[in-house]
């Protein structure tokens, strides 16, 4: 786990909460909590991991094409 910190400037708590939510979302904490909420069958786990890997490869290929 890495530490997530947000500074509150000018007592603007709502803006700080939005920033915190965005940081947590980018970190993937919400996704991990959602997955741990219920049991996931081993076959579903493997299928999800495979889909995630394909998605990562597709994104990496798109970035590579874009950089040229």
CHARMM internal coordinates of N, CA and C (Angstrom, degrees):
IC EDIT
DIST 1 N 1 CA 1.4470
DIST 1 CA 1 C 1.5186
ANGL 1 N 1 CA 1 C 109.48
DIST 1 C 2 N 1.3131
ANGL 1 CA 1 C 2 N 115.37
DIHE 1 N 1 CA 1 C 2 N 134.05
DIST 2 N 2 CA 1.4518
ANGL 1 C 2 N 2 CA 118.11
DIHE 1 CA 1 C 2 N 2 CA 174.98
DIST 2 CA 2 C 1.5205
ANGL 2 N 2 CA 2 C 109.37
DIHE 1 C 2 N 2 CA 2 C -104.90
DIST 2 C 3 N 1.2930
ANGL 2 CA 2 C 3 N 114.62
DIHE 2 N 2 CA 2 C 3 N 154.10
DIST 3 N 3 CA 1.4527
ANGL 2 C 3 N 3 CA 121.05
DIHE 2 CA 2 C 3 N 3 CA -176.16
DIST 3 CA 3 C 1.5270
ANGL 3 N 3 CA 3 C 110.26
DIHE 2 C 3 N 3 CA 3 C -80.19
DIST 3 C 4 N 1.3208
ANGL 3 CA 3 C 4 N 116.10
DIHE 3 N 3 CA 3 C 4 N 132.83
DIST 4 N 4 CA 1.4653
ANGL 3 C 4 N 4 CA 121.59
DIHE 3 CA 3 C 4 N 4 CA 178.00
DIST 4 CA 4 C 1.5246
ANGL 4 N 4 CA 4 C 107.33
DIHE 3 C 4 N 4 CA 4 C -113.42
DIST 4 C 5 N 1.3283
ANGL 4 CA 4 C 5 N 115.90
DIHE 4 N 4 CA 4 C 5 N 122.80
DIST 5 N 5 CA 1.4578
ANGL 4 C 5 N 5 CA 119.81
DIHE 4 CA 4 C 5 N 5 CA 179.37
DIST 5 CA 5 C 1.5212
ANGL 5 N 5 CA 5 C 110.04
DIHE 4 C 5 N 5 CA 5 C -125.83
DIST 5 C 6 N 1.3169
ANGL 5 CA 5 C 6 N 115.15
DIHE 5 N 5 CA 5 C 6 N 146.67
DIST 6 N 6 CA 1.4635
ANGL 5 C 6 N 6 CA 122.12
DIHE 5 CA 5 C 6 N 6 CA 178.08
DIST 6 CA 6 C 1.5217
ANGL 6 N 6 CA 6 C 107.41
DIHE 5 C 6 N 6 CA 6 C -136.12
DIST 6 C 7 N 1.3152
ANGL 6 CA 6 C 7 N 116.33
DIHE 6 N 6 CA 6 C 7 N 130.60
DIST 7 N 7 CA 1.4543
ANGL 6 C 7 N 7 CA 120.21
DIHE 6 CA 6 C 7 N 7 CA 177.64
DIST 7 CA 7 C 1.5191
ANGL 7 N 7 CA 7 C 109.77
DIHE 6 C 7 N 7 CA 7 C -91.82
DIST 7 C 8 N 1.3291
ANGL 7 CA 7 C 8 N 115.84
DIHE 7 N 7 CA 7 C 8 N 136.11
DIST 8 N 8 CA 1.4579
ANGL 7 C 8 N 8 CA 121.59
DIHE 7 CA 7 C 8 N 8 CA 177.59
DIST 8 CA 8 C 1.5268
ANGL 8 N 8 CA 8 C 107.78
DIHE 7 C 8 N 8 CA 8 C -96.35
DIST 8 C 9 N 1.3196
ANGL 8 CA 8 C 9 N 116.54
DIHE 8 N 8 CA 8 C 9 N 117.47
DIST 9 N 9 CA 1.4552
ANGL 8 C 9 N 9 CA 122.03
DIHE 8 CA 8 C 9 N 9 CA -179.32
DIST 9 CA 9 C 1.5228
ANGL 9 N 9 CA 9 C 110.22
DIHE 8 C 9 N 9 CA 9 C -106.21
DIST 9 C 10 N 1.3088
ANGL 9 CA 9 C 10 N 117.59
DIHE 9 N 9 CA 9 C 10 N 135.68
DIST 10 N 10 CA 1.4617
ANGL 9 C 10 N 10 CA 123.71
DIHE 9 CA 9 C 10 N 10 CA 177.40
DIST 10 CA 10 C 1.5279
ANGL 10 N 10 CA 10 C 112.85
DIHE 9 C 10 N 10 CA 10 C 54.89
DIST 10 C 11 N 1.3184
ANGL 10 CA 10 C 11 N 117.65
DIHE 10 N 10 CA 10 C 11 N 35.23
DIST 11 N 11 CA 1.4751
ANGL 10 C 11 N 11 CA 123.09
DIHE 10 CA 10 C 11 N 11 CA -179.53
DIST 11 CA 11 C 1.5278
ANGL 11 N 11 CA 11 C 113.12
DIHE 10 C 11 N 11 CA 11 C 54.34
DIST 11 C 12 N 1.3277
ANGL 11 CA 11 C 12 N 116.89
DIHE 11 N 11 CA 11 C 12 N 29.14
DIST 12 N 12 CA 1.4686
ANGL 11 C 12 N 12 CA 121.54
DIHE 11 CA 11 C 12 N 12 CA 178.95
DIST 12 CA 12 C 1.5306
ANGL 12 N 12 CA 12 C 108.53
DIHE 11 C 12 N 12 CA 12 C -90.43
DIST 12 C 13 N 1.3293
ANGL 12 CA 12 C 13 N 115.14
DIHE 12 N 12 CA 12 C 13 N 78.87
DIST 13 N 13 CA 1.4552
ANGL 12 C 13 N 13 CA 121.83
DIHE 12 CA 12 C 13 N 13 CA -175.57
DIST 13 CA 13 C 1.5262
ANGL 13 N 13 CA 13 C 112.20
DIHE 12 C 13 N 13 CA 13 C -67.74
DIST 13 C 14 N 1.3157
ANGL 13 CA 13 C 14 N 117.70
DIHE 13 N 13 CA 13 C 14 N -36.15
DIST 14 N 14 CA 1.4644
ANGL 13 C 14 N 14 CA 120.64
DIHE 13 CA 13 C 14 N 14 CA -177.88
DIST 14 CA 14 C 1.5264
ANGL 14 N 14 CA 14 C 111.19
DIHE 13 C 14 N 14 CA 14 C -64.59
DIST 14 C 15 N 1.3274
ANGL 14 CA 14 C 15 N 116.76
DIHE 14 N 14 CA 14 C 15 N -40.41
DIST 15 N 15 CA 1.4644
ANGL 14 C 15 N 15 CA 120.15
DIHE 14 CA 14 C 15 N 15 CA 177.93
DIST 15 CA 15 C 1.5260
ANGL 15 N 15 CA 15 C 110.10
DIHE 14 C 15 N 15 CA 15 C -66.19
DIST 15 C 16 N 1.3300
ANGL 15 CA 15 C 16 N 116.58
DIHE 15 N 15 CA 15 C 16 N -40.44
DIST 16 N 16 CA 1.4599
ANGL 15 C 16 N 16 CA 120.76
DIHE 15 CA 15 C 16 N 16 CA 178.55
DIST 16 CA 16 C 1.5274
ANGL 16 N 16 CA 16 C 110.72
DIHE 15 C 16 N 16 CA 16 C -63.71
DIST 16 C 17 N 1.3221
ANGL 16 CA 16 C 17 N 117.32
DIHE 16 N 16 CA 16 C 17 N -39.06
DIST 17 N 17 CA 1.4681
ANGL 16 C 17 N 17 CA 120.59
DIHE 16 CA 16 C 17 N 17 CA 177.92
DIST 17 CA 17 C 1.5235
ANGL 17 N 17 CA 17 C 111.36
DIHE 16 C 17 N 17 CA 17 C -64.64
DIST 17 C 18 N 1.3423
ANGL 17 CA 17 C 18 N 117.14
DIHE 17 N 17 CA 17 C 18 N -39.93
DIST 18 N 18 CA 1.4673
ANGL 17 C 18 N 18 CA 120.47
DIHE 17 CA 17 C 18 N 18 CA 177.38
DIST 18 CA 18 C 1.5263
ANGL 18 N 18 CA 18 C 110.30
DIHE 17 C 18 N 18 CA 18 C -62.56
DIST 18 C 19 N 1.3229
ANGL 18 CA 18 C 19 N 116.17
DIHE 18 N 18 CA 18 C 19 N -43.21
DIST 19 N 19 CA 1.4632
ANGL 18 C 19 N 19 CA 120.48
DIHE 18 CA 18 C 19 N 19 CA 179.87
DIST 19 CA 19 C 1.5276
ANGL 19 N 19 CA 19 C 110.24
DIHE 18 C 19 N 19 CA 19 C -64.25
DIST 19 C 20 N 1.3438
ANGL 19 CA 19 C 20 N 116.75
DIHE 19 N 19 CA 19 C 20 N -43.07
DIST 20 N 20 CA 1.4618
ANGL 19 C 20 N 20 CA 120.90
DIHE 19 CA 19 C 20 N 20 CA 178.89
DIST 20 CA 20 C 1.5253
ANGL 20 N 20 CA 20 C 110.97
DIHE 19 C 20 N 20 CA 20 C -61.59
DIST 20 C 21 N 1.3141
ANGL 20 CA 20 C 21 N 116.84
DIHE 20 N 20 CA 20 C 21 N -44.86
DIST 21 N 21 CA 1.4587
ANGL 20 C 21 N 21 CA 120.53
DIHE 20 CA 20 C 21 N 21 CA 179.71
DIST 21 CA 21 C 1.5245
ANGL 21 N 21 CA 21 C 110.72
DIHE 20 C 21 N 21 CA 21 C -60.50
DIST 21 C 22 N 1.3325
ANGL 21 CA 21 C 22 N 116.84
DIHE 21 N 21 CA 21 C 22 N -42.01
DIST 22 N 22 CA 1.4597
ANGL 21 C 22 N 22 CA 121.38
DIHE 21 CA 21 C 22 N 22 CA 179.19
DIST 22 CA 22 C 1.5279
ANGL 22 N 22 CA 22 C 110.89
DIHE 21 C 22 N 22 CA 22 C -63.60
DIST 22 C 23 N 1.3440
ANGL 22 CA 22 C 23 N 116.82
DIHE 22 N 22 CA 22 C 23 N -42.51
DIST 23 N 23 CA 1.4621
ANGL 22 C 23 N 23 CA 120.83
DIHE 22 CA 22 C 23 N 23 CA 179.24
DIST 23 CA 23 C 1.5317
ANGL 23 N 23 CA 23 C 111.17
DIHE 22 C 23 N 23 CA 23 C -64.32
DIST 23 C 24 N 1.3330
ANGL 23 CA 23 C 24 N 116.54
DIHE 23 N 23 CA 23 C 24 N -42.00
DIST 24 N 24 CA 1.4599
ANGL 23 C 24 N 24 CA 120.47
DIHE 23 CA 23 C 24 N 24 CA 179.21
DIST 24 CA 24 C 1.5206
ANGL 24 N 24 CA 24 C 110.31
DIHE 23 C 24 N 24 CA 24 C -64.93
DIST 24 C 25 N 1.3183
ANGL 24 CA 24 C 25 N 116.48
DIHE 24 N 24 CA 24 C 25 N -39.73
DIST 25 N 25 CA 1.4531
ANGL 24 C 25 N 25 CA 120.58
DIHE 24 CA 24 C 25 N 25 CA 179.72
DIST 25 CA 25 C 1.5231
ANGL 25 N 25 CA 25 C 110.63
DIHE 24 C 25 N 25 CA 25 C -65.38
DIST 25 C 26 N 1.3257
ANGL 25 CA 25 C 26 N 117.23
DIHE 25 N 25 CA 25 C 26 N -43.54
DIST 26 N 26 CA 1.4604
ANGL 25 C 26 N 26 CA 120.90
DIHE 25 CA 25 C 26 N 26 CA 178.98
DIST 26 CA 26 C 1.5204
ANGL 26 N 26 CA 26 C 111.48
DIHE 25 C 26 N 26 CA 26 C -66.21
DIST 26 C 27 N 1.3152
ANGL 26 CA 26 C 27 N 117.65
DIHE 26 N 26 CA 26 C 27 N -30.34
DIST 27 N 27 CA 1.4572
ANGL 26 C 27 N 27 CA 122.45
DIHE 26 CA 26 C 27 N 27 CA 178.88
DIST 27 CA 27 C 1.5320
ANGL 27 N 27 CA 27 C 111.13
DIHE 26 C 27 N 27 CA 27 C -72.84
DIST 27 C 28 N 1.3236
ANGL 27 CA 27 C 28 N 117.56
DIHE 27 N 27 CA 27 C 28 N -24.53
DIST 28 N 28 CA 1.4548
ANGL 27 C 28 N 28 CA 121.32
DIHE 27 CA 27 C 28 N 28 CA 179.46
DIST 28 CA 28 C 1.5200
ANGL 28 N 28 CA 28 C 113.40
DIHE 27 C 28 N 28 CA 28 C 91.68
DIST 28 C 29 N 1.3217
ANGL 28 CA 28 C 29 N 116.97
DIHE 28 N 28 CA 28 C 29 N 12.97
DIST 29 N 29 CA 1.4696
ANGL 28 C 29 N 29 CA 120.33
DIHE 28 CA 28 C 29 N 29 CA -177.62
DIST 29 CA 29 C 1.5247
ANGL 29 N 29 CA 29 C 111.10
DIHE 28 C 29 N 29 CA 29 C -65.86
DIST 29 C 30 N 1.3257
ANGL 29 CA 29 C 30 N 118.12
DIHE 29 N 29 CA 29 C 30 N -43.51
DIST 30 N 30 CA 1.4631
ANGL 29 C 30 N 30 CA 121.14
DIHE 29 CA 29 C 30 N 30 CA 179.74
DIST 30 CA 30 C 1.5258
ANGL 30 N 30 CA 30 C 110.90
DIHE 29 C 30 N 30 CA 30 C -58.93
DIST 30 C 31 N 1.3236
ANGL 30 CA 30 C 31 N 115.83
DIHE 30 N 30 CA 30 C 31 N -41.89
DIST 31 N 31 CA 1.4633
ANGL 30 C 31 N 31 CA 120.48
DIHE 30 CA 30 C 31 N 31 CA -179.17
DIST 31 CA 31 C 1.5273
ANGL 31 N 31 CA 31 C 110.91
DIHE 30 C 31 N 31 CA 31 C -64.99
DIST 31 C 32 N 1.3459
ANGL 31 CA 31 C 32 N 116.53
DIHE 31 N 31 CA 31 C 32 N -42.60
DIST 32 N 32 CA 1.4698
ANGL 31 C 32 N 32 CA 119.77
DIHE 31 CA 31 C 32 N 32 CA 179.22
DIST 32 CA 32 C 1.5240
ANGL 32 N 32 CA 32 C 111.06
DIHE 31 C 32 N 32 CA 32 C -64.34
DIST 32 C 33 N 1.3283
ANGL 32 CA 32 C 33 N 116.84
DIHE 32 N 32 CA 32 C 33 N -40.92
DIST 33 N 33 CA 1.4694
ANGL 32 C 33 N 33 CA 119.94
DIHE 32 CA 32 C 33 N 33 CA 179.21
DIST 33 CA 33 C 1.5270
ANGL 33 N 33 CA 33 C 110.95
DIHE 32 C 33 N 33 CA 33 C -63.69
DIST 33 C 34 N 1.3101
ANGL 33 CA 33 C 34 N 116.39
DIHE 33 N 33 CA 33 C 34 N -41.17
DIST 34 N 34 CA 1.4558
ANGL 33 C 34 N 34 CA 120.78
DIHE 33 CA 33 C 34 N 34 CA -179.98
DIST 34 CA 34 C 1.5310
ANGL 34 N 34 CA 34 C 110.95
DIHE 33 C 34 N 34 CA 34 C -63.60
DIST 34 C 35 N 1.3378
ANGL 34 CA 34 C 35 N 116.33
DIHE 34 N 34 CA 34 C 35 N -40.14
DIST 35 N 35 CA 1.4622
ANGL 34 C 35 N 35 CA 120.05
DIHE 34 CA 34 C 35 N 35 CA -179.76
DIST 35 CA 35 C 1.5222
ANGL 35 N 35 CA 35 C 111.83
DIHE 34 C 35 N 35 CA 35 C -69.48
DIST 35 C 36 N 1.3272
ANGL 35 CA 35 C 36 N 117.62
DIHE 35 N 35 CA 35 C 36 N -34.25
DIST 36 N 36 CA 1.4654
ANGL 35 C 36 N 36 CA 121.17
DIHE 35 CA 35 C 36 N 36 CA -177.97
DIST 36 CA 36 C 1.5246
ANGL 36 N 36 CA 36 C 112.95
DIHE 35 C 36 N 36 CA 36 C -80.27
DIST 36 C 37 N 1.3450
ANGL 36 CA 36 C 37 N 116.38
DIHE 36 N 36 CA 36 C 37 N -10.48
DIST 37 N 37 CA 1.4591
ANGL 36 C 37 N 37 CA 119.93
DIHE 36 CA 36 C 37 N 37 CA -176.83
DIST 37 CA 37 C 1.5256
ANGL 37 N 37 CA 37 C 111.65
DIHE 36 C 37 N 37 CA 37 C -66.03
DIST 37 C 38 N 1.3219
ANGL 37 CA 37 C 38 N 117.12
DIHE 37 N 37 CA 37 C 38 N -32.77
DIST 38 N 38 CA 1.4543
ANGL 37 C 38 N 38 CA 119.54
DIHE 37 CA 37 C 38 N 38 CA -178.92
DIST 38 CA 38 C 1.5296
ANGL 38 N 38 CA 38 C 109.91
DIHE 37 C 38 N 38 CA 38 C -136.64
DIST 38 C 39 N 1.3201
ANGL 38 CA 38 C 39 N 115.74
DIHE 38 N 38 CA 38 C 39 N 164.05
DIST 39 N 39 CA 1.4519
ANGL 38 C 39 N 39 CA 121.93
DIHE 38 CA 38 C 39 N 39 CA -178.59
DIST 39 CA 39 C 1.5164
ANGL 39 N 39 CA 39 C 110.08
DIHE 38 C 39 N 39 CA 39 C -70.40
DIST 39 C 40 N 1.3217
ANGL 39 CA 39 C 40 N 115.91
DIHE 39 N 39 CA 39 C 40 N 139.33
DIST 40 N 40 CA 1.4591
ANGL 39 C 40 N 40 CA 121.37
DIHE 39 CA 39 C 40 N 40 CA 176.98
DIST 40 CA 40 C 1.5274
ANGL 40 N 40 CA 40 C 107.82
DIHE 39 C 40 N 40 CA 40 C -119.05
DIST 40 C 41 N 1.3218
ANGL 40 CA 40 C 41 N 115.59
DIHE 40 N 40 CA 40 C 41 N 123.20
DIST 41 N 41 CA 1.4515
ANGL 40 C 41 N 41 CA 119.94
DIHE 40 CA 40 C 41 N 41 CA -179.43
DIST 41 CA 41 C 1.5303
ANGL 41 N 41 CA 41 C 110.11
DIHE 40 C 41 N 41 CA 41 C -62.75
DIST 41 C 42 N 1.3217
ANGL 41 CA 41 C 42 N 117.43
DIHE 41 N 41 CA 41 C 42 N 149.94
DIST 42 N 42 CA 1.4644
ANGL 41 C 42 N 42 CA 119.87
DIHE 41 CA 41 C 42 N 42 CA -179.65
DIST 42 CA 42 C 1.5356
ANGL 42 N 42 CA 42 C 113.08
DIHE 41 C 42 N 42 CA 42 C -57.08
DIST 42 C 43 N 1.3259
ANGL 42 CA 42 C 43 N 117.25
DIHE 42 N 42 CA 42 C 43 N -37.02
DIST 43 N 43 CA 1.4659
ANGL 42 C 43 N 43 CA 119.42
DIHE 42 CA 42 C 43 N 43 CA 179.18
DIST 43 CA 43 C 1.5352
ANGL 43 N 43 CA 43 C 110.74
DIHE 42 C 43 N 43 CA 43 C -66.95
DIST 43 C 44 N 1.3329
ANGL 43 CA 43 C 44 N 117.03
DIHE 43 N 43 CA 43 C 44 N -38.85
DIST 44 N 44 CA 1.4622
ANGL 43 C 44 N 44 CA 120.65
DIHE 43 CA 43 C 44 N 44 CA 177.42
DIST 44 CA 44 C 1.5228
ANGL 44 N 44 CA 44 C 110.60
DIHE 43 C 44 N 44 CA 44 C -67.31
DIST 44 C 45 N 1.3353
ANGL 44 CA 44 C 45 N 116.15
DIHE 44 N 44 CA 44 C 45 N -37.34
DIST 45 N 45 CA 1.4603
ANGL 44 C 45 N 45 CA 121.31
DIHE 44 CA 44 C 45 N 45 CA 178.64
DIST 45 CA 45 C 1.5366
ANGL 45 N 45 CA 45 C 110.02
DIHE 44 C 45 N 45 CA 45 C -61.39
DIST 45 C 46 N 1.3371
ANGL 45 CA 45 C 46 N 116.15
DIHE 45 N 45 CA 45 C 46 N -48.08
DIST 46 N 46 CA 1.4703
ANGL 45 C 46 N 46 CA 120.28
DIHE 45 CA 45 C 46 N 46 CA 179.95
DIST 46 CA 46 C 1.5205
ANGL 46 N 46 CA 46 C 111.08
DIHE 45 C 46 N 46 CA 46 C -62.60
DIST 46 C 47 N 1.3302
ANGL 46 CA 46 C 47 N 117.14
DIHE 46 N 46 CA 46 C 47 N -42.42
DIST 47 N 47 CA 1.4644
ANGL 46 C 47 N 47 CA 121.46
DIHE 46 CA 46 C 47 N 47 CA -179.85
DIST 47 CA 47 C 1.5334
ANGL 47 N 47 CA 47 C 110.76
DIHE 46 C 47 N 47 CA 47 C -64.00
DIST 47 C 48 N 1.3254
ANGL 47 CA 47 C 48 N 116.94
DIHE 47 N 47 CA 47 C 48 N -41.51
DIST 48 N 48 CA 1.4617
ANGL 47 C 48 N 48 CA 120.70
DIHE 47 CA 47 C 48 N 48 CA 179.67
DIST 48 CA 48 C 1.5232
ANGL 48 N 48 CA 48 C 110.79
DIHE 47 C 48 N 48 CA 48 C -66.28
DIST 48 C 49 N 1.3386
ANGL 48 CA 48 C 49 N 116.65
DIHE 48 N 48 CA 48 C 49 N -43.44
DIST 49 N 49 CA 1.4538
ANGL 48 C 49 N 49 CA 120.37
DIHE 48 CA 48 C 49 N 49 CA 179.14
DIST 49 CA 49 C 1.5324
ANGL 49 N 49 CA 49 C 110.84
DIHE 48 C 49 N 49 CA 49 C -62.03
DIST 49 C 50 N 1.3147
ANGL 49 CA 49 C 50 N 117.24
DIHE 49 N 49 CA 49 C 50 N -39.69
DIST 50 N 50 CA 1.4662
ANGL 49 C 50 N 50 CA 121.16
DIHE 49 CA 49 C 50 N 50 CA 178.66
DIST 50 CA 50 C 1.5292
ANGL 50 N 50 CA 50 C 110.72
DIHE 49 C 50 N 50 CA 50 C -65.27
DIST 50 C 51 N 1.3387
ANGL 50 CA 50 C 51 N 117.07
DIHE 50 N 50 CA 50 C 51 N -42.99
DIST 51 N 51 CA 1.4760
ANGL 50 C 51 N 51 CA 120.54
DIHE 50 CA 50 C 51 N 51 CA 178.03
DIST 51 CA 51 C 1.5222
ANGL 51 N 51 CA 51 C 110.84
DIHE 50 C 51 N 51 CA 51 C -61.98
DIST 51 C 52 N 1.3425
ANGL 51 CA 51 C 52 N 116.11
DIHE 51 N 51 CA 51 C 52 N -41.64
DIST 52 N 52 CA 1.4628
ANGL 51 C 52 N 52 CA 119.72
DIHE 51 CA 51 C 52 N 52 CA 179.41
DIST 52 CA 52 C 1.5306
ANGL 52 N 52 CA 52 C 111.27
DIHE 51 C 52 N 52 CA 52 C -63.84
DIST 52 C 53 N 1.3285
ANGL 52 CA 52 C 53 N 116.79
DIHE 52 N 52 CA 52 C 53 N -39.35
DIST 53 N 53 CA 1.4656
ANGL 52 C 53 N 53 CA 120.67
DIHE 52 CA 52 C 53 N 53 CA 179.46
DIST 53 CA 53 C 1.5257
ANGL 53 N 53 CA 53 C 110.77
DIHE 52 C 53 N 53 CA 53 C -65.35
DIST 53 C 54 N 1.3335
ANGL 53 CA 53 C 54 N 116.38
DIHE 53 N 53 CA 53 C 54 N -42.46
DIST 54 N 54 CA 1.4677
ANGL 53 C 54 N 54 CA 120.35
DIHE 53 CA 53 C 54 N 54 CA 178.40
DIST 54 CA 54 C 1.5274
ANGL 54 N 54 CA 54 C 109.94
DIHE 53 C 54 N 54 CA 54 C -62.98
DIST 54 C 55 N 1.3165
ANGL 54 CA 54 C 55 N 116.29
DIHE 54 N 54 CA 54 C 55 N -41.34
DIST 55 N 55 CA 1.4694
ANGL 54 C 55 N 55 CA 120.57
DIHE 54 CA 54 C 55 N 55 CA 179.41
DIST 55 CA 55 C 1.5256
ANGL 55 N 55 CA 55 C 110.62
DIHE 54 C 55 N 55 CA 55 C -62.92
DIST 55 C 56 N 1.3450
ANGL 55 CA 55 C 56 N 116.68
DIHE 55 N 55 CA 55 C 56 N -44.23
DIST 56 N 56 CA 1.4705
ANGL 55 C 56 N 56 CA 120.10
DIHE 55 CA 55 C 56 N 56 CA 178.38
DIST 56 CA 56 C 1.5190
ANGL 56 N 56 CA 56 C 111.22
DIHE 55 C 56 N 56 CA 56 C -61.05
DIST 56 C 57 N 1.3310
ANGL 56 CA 56 C 57 N 117.14
DIHE 56 N 56 CA 56 C 57 N -41.31
DIST 57 N 57 CA 1.4674
ANGL 56 C 57 N 57 CA 120.90
DIHE 56 CA 56 C 57 N 57 CA 179.06
DIST 57 CA 57 C 1.5247
ANGL 57 N 57 CA 57 C 111.07
DIHE 56 C 57 N 57 CA 57 C -64.71
DIST 57 C 58 N 1.3310
ANGL 57 CA 57 C 58 N 116.74
DIHE 57 N 57 CA 57 C 58 N -40.52
DIST 58 N 58 CA 1.4579
ANGL 57 C 58 N 58 CA 120.73
DIHE 57 CA 57 C 58 N 58 CA -179.74
DIST 58 CA 58 C 1.5306
ANGL 58 N 58 CA 58 C 110.67
DIHE 57 C 58 N 58 CA 58 C -64.59
DIST 58 C 59 N 1.3285
ANGL 58 CA 58 C 59 N 116.08
DIHE 58 N 58 CA 58 C 59 N -42.02
DIST 59 N 59 CA 1.4637
ANGL 58 C 59 N 59 CA 120.42
DIHE 58 CA 58 C 59 N 59 CA 178.86
DIST 59 CA 59 C 1.5239
ANGL 59 N 59 CA 59 C 110.59
DIHE 58 C 59 N 59 CA 59 C -65.34
DIST 59 C 60 N 1.3463
ANGL 59 CA 59 C 60 N 116.96
DIHE 59 N 59 CA 59 C 60 N -42.72
DIST 60 N 60 CA 1.4654
ANGL 59 C 60 N 60 CA 121.26
DIHE 59 CA 59 C 60 N 60 CA 179.74
DIST 60 CA 60 C 1.5286
ANGL 60 N 60 CA 60 C 110.42
DIHE 59 C 60 N 60 CA 60 C -63.12
DIST 60 C 61 N 1.3427
ANGL 60 CA 60 C 61 N 117.39
DIHE 60 N 60 CA 60 C 61 N -40.11
DIST 61 N 61 CA 1.4610
ANGL 60 C 61 N 61 CA 120.72
DIHE 60 CA 60 C 61 N 61 CA 179.33
DIST 61 CA 61 C 1.5229
ANGL 61 N 61 CA 61 C 110.86
DIHE 60 C 61 N 61 CA 61 C -66.48
DIST 61 C 62 N 1.3318
ANGL 61 CA 61 C 62 N 116.65
DIHE 61 N 61 CA 61 C 62 N -39.03
DIST 62 N 62 CA 1.4674
ANGL 61 C 62 N 62 CA 120.48
DIHE 61 CA 61 C 62 N 62 CA 179.10
DIST 62 CA 62 C 1.5280
ANGL 62 N 62 CA 62 C 110.10
DIHE 61 C 62 N 62 CA 62 C -66.04
DIST 62 C 63 N 1.3139
ANGL 62 CA 62 C 63 N 116.99
DIHE 62 N 62 CA 62 C 63 N -40.40
DIST 63 N 63 CA 1.4712
ANGL 62 C 63 N 63 CA 119.88
DIHE 62 CA 62 C 63 N 63 CA 177.89
DIST 63 CA 63 C 1.5164
ANGL 63 N 63 CA 63 C 111.09
DIHE 62 C 63 N 63 CA 63 C -64.76
DIST 63 C 64 N 1.3236
ANGL 63 CA 63 C 64 N 116.10
DIHE 63 N 63 CA 63 C 64 N -39.95
DIST 64 N 64 CA 1.4602
ANGL 63 C 64 N 64 CA 120.89
DIHE 63 CA 63 C 64 N 64 CA -179.79
DIST 64 CA 64 C 1.5272
ANGL 64 N 64 CA 64 C 110.40
DIHE 63 C 64 N 64 CA 64 C -64.14
DIST 64 C 65 N 1.3430
ANGL 64 CA 64 C 65 N 117.54
DIHE 64 N 64 CA 64 C 65 N -41.57
DIST 65 N 65 CA 1.4674
ANGL 64 C 65 N 65 CA 121.22
DIHE 64 CA 64 C 65 N 65 CA 178.80
DIST 65 CA 65 C 1.5157
ANGL 65 N 65 CA 65 C 110.59
DIHE 64 C 65 N 65 CA 65 C -66.22
DIST 65 C 66 N 1.3198
ANGL 65 CA 65 C 66 N 116.35
DIHE 65 N 65 CA 65 C 66 N -37.76
DIST 66 N 66 CA 1.4556
ANGL 65 C 66 N 66 CA 121.45
DIHE 65 CA 65 C 66 N 66 CA -176.54
DIST 66 CA 66 C 1.5348
ANGL 66 N 66 CA 66 C 111.58
DIHE 65 C 66 N 66 CA 66 C -67.82
DIST 66 C 67 N 1.3213
ANGL 66 CA 66 C 67 N 116.79
DIHE 66 N 66 CA 66 C 67 N -33.64
DIST 67 N 67 CA 1.4636
ANGL 66 C 67 N 67 CA 121.22
DIHE 66 CA 66 C 67 N 67 CA -176.99
DIST 67 CA 67 C 1.5233
ANGL 67 N 67 CA 67 C 112.83
DIHE 66 C 67 N 67 CA 67 C -71.45
DIST 67 C 68 N 1.2969
ANGL 67 CA 67 C 68 N 118.21
DIHE 67 N 67 CA 67 C 68 N -21.51
DIST 68 N 68 CA 1.4823
ANGL 67 C 68 N 68 CA 120.59
DIHE 67 CA 67 C 68 N 68 CA -177.78
DIST 68 CA 68 C 1.4615
ANGL 68 N 68 CA 68 C 112.31
DIHE 67 C 68 N 68 CA 68 C -71.19
END
COOR INIT
IC SEED 1 N 1 CA 1 C
IC BUILD
